[in-house]
Amino acid sequence: MRKILAVICTLITLFVLKETVNIFITDEADIVRQRSIFIVIALSISIPLIILTLWLWKPRNNQDQQEHN
């Protein structure tokens, strides 16, 4: 179950990172006008998602698994 959640979270994180980069490099007038707000919003979403994704892909400790067996 954890691996499935990790894959789903990874896909969402990759999409969010693509959109975050798009905010930094776009020339659209609507985005440029409010770029500072969009940057704050994008980073506040992408940074926790990156941390969650890395945590989900981190292998579990062997001690925790041995205690449950």
Residue pairs with C-beta under 8 A, 6 or more apart in sequence:
2 56
5 56
6 53
6 56
6 57
9 49
9 52
9 53
9 56
10 53
10 57
12 49
13 46
13 49
13 50
13 52
13 53
16 42
16 45
16 46
16 49
17 46
17 50
19 42
20 42
20 43
20 46
23 31
23 35
23 38
23 39
23 42
24 39
26 32
31 38
